Amino acid sequence: MSRLLDLLEEERRKLNQLGEASLKQAIPLWDNPEVQEQSRRVDELVARVGEMKARHNRVVR
């Protein structure tokens, strides 16, 4: 789980960097395919973390 959280944090950092660069270039975030793709990666990782936590909670109870 720790590895997954580390990966999520790294991907979030990348998303923030892409978003900042996009805004500096006056490109709306929704018009930047790189930002959108990175956002999807982050969303997928967030979902995986949520699933793992839910599984863990079921086992603990």
C-alpha positions as CSV (number, residue, x, y, z in Angstrom):
1,M,0.0,0.0,0.0
2,S,2.9,2.3,0.8
3,R,4.3,1.9,-2.7
4,L,0.9,2.7,-4.2
5,L,0.6,5.9,-2.1
6,D,4.1,6.9,-3.1
7,L,3.2,6.4,-6.8
8,L,0.0,8.4,-6.3
9,E,1.9,11.3,-4.7
10,E,4.4,11.3,-7.6
11,E,1.7,11.3,-10.2
12,R,-0.1,14.2,-8.3
13,R,3.2,16.2,-8.4
14,K,3.4,15.6,-12.2
15,L,-0.2,16.7,-12.6
16,N,0.4,19.9,-10.6
17,Q,3.5,20.7,-12.7
18,L,1.6,20.2,-15.9
19,G,-1.3,22.3,-14.7
20,E,1.0,25.1,-13.6
21,A,2.8,25.1,-17.0
22,S,-0.5,25.0,-18.8
23,L,-1.8,28.0,-16.9
24,K,1.4,30.0,-17.4
25,Q,1.0,29.4,-21.2
26,A,-2.7,30.6,-20.8
27,I,-3.9,27.2,-22.0
28,P,-7.1,26.1,-20.1
29,L,-6.6,22.9,-18.2
30,W,-9.5,21.2,-20.0
31,D,-7.9,22.0,-23.4
32,N,-4.6,20.5,-22.5
33,P,-4.5,16.8,-23.4
34,E,-1.4,16.1,-21.3
35,V,-3.1,17.5,-18.2
36,Q,-6.2,15.5,-19.0
37,E,-4.3,12.3,-19.4
38,Q,-2.3,12.8,-16.2
39,S,-5.5,13.6,-14.4
40,R,-7.0,10.3,-15.5
41,R,-3.9,8.5,-14.2
42,V,-4.3,10.2,-10.8
43,D,-8.0,9.4,-10.8
44,E,-7.2,5.7,-11.4
45,L,-4.7,5.6,-8.6
46,V,-7.1,7.3,-6.2
47,A,-9.7,4.7,-7.0
48,R,-7.2,1.9,-6.5
49,V,-6.2,3.3,-3.1
50,G,-9.9,3.6,-2.2
51,E,-10.5,-0.1,-3.2
52,M,-7.5,-1.2,-1.1
53,K,-8.7,0.7,1.9
54,A,-12.2,-0.7,1.6
55,R,-10.8,-4.3,1.3
56,H,-8.6,-3.7,4.4
57,N,-11.5,-2.4,6.4
58,R,-13.6,-5.4,5.5
59,V,-10.8,-7.7,6.6
60,V,-10.2,-5.9,9.9
61,R,-13.9,-5.9,10.8
